[in-house]
């Protein structure tokens, strides 16, 4: 786990990417995640990248930018909540 500014193009150079199979970016700002995606690829990171979309409109933007998986925490939470209310868990 590393905390940093995803919009800083040099941030990706501080990460231990040679040991990482996944980078997970959980910032709520899609533009910052896209900046990080581009920087990671520009610096030669070939592992997988997961991003988070807090709004459905950002899912395709993040996929198009190269995210291997786009996590949707609000959608996942809503599904779990609905199943709990229906007694399915």
N, C-alpha and C positions, 0 to 999 in steps of 0.2 A: 504494500500500500504506500503510495507516494502522493502527497498533496502538492499541488502547484497550479499555476495559471495556464489553463489550456489554450488561451489565446496568445501566449508568448511563443513565437516560433522556435525559440531556443530551448523551451522546456523539455521537448522530446529528447534532446541530447543529454539531459541529466538523468534519464531513466535507465534502469538496468535491463535494457531490451535484449541483450544477448542471452539472458536467462529466462526470458518471458515468452510463454506461448500465447498469452492473451493480454491485451490491454483493455480495461473496462473504464469507460469515461461516463461518469454519472452527473456531470454538471447539467443544470436544466436549460442552458443556453445552446440551442442547436448550432448557431454560428460559431461558437467557441469549439464545439465538438468537431465541426467541419474543418476548422483551422488546425486542430490537433491531428485529425485524420491525414490531412495533406502533409503536415510536418513529419509525421511518423513515416509515411511512405517515402517522402523526399530524403529522409535520413536512412533509408534502406531497411526499415522494419518490415519483415515478411510474415510475421505471426498474425494471429487473428485479432480483430478489434470489435468490441461490443460498445454500442452507444445506447443512450436512453432517450426516448421521445416522450415528453410530457404532454404533447399535443399531436393528434393524429396527422395534422398537416406536415409535420416534420419527419414522419417515417420515410417517405419516399426521398426526401432531400438527403437524409443520412444514408440510405441505401445507395443512392446515386453517387454520393461522395466516397463510397467504398467501405461502409460499415459491414462487417460480416454478419452481424446480428443486431437488430434494434430491439432493445428491451422496452416494454411499455408498462411501467409500474402502476399507473393509475388503472389501466385496462385490466391488468392481472389482479389488482386488489379488488376491483369491482366484481370480477368473476368470482373470486373467493367469497366476497361478501354475499353475493346473490346465492351461491351454493350453501353458505351457512344459514341464510334466512330460509332456504327451502329444505334445510335439514339433510343436505347431501354430503356432509363431510364428517 
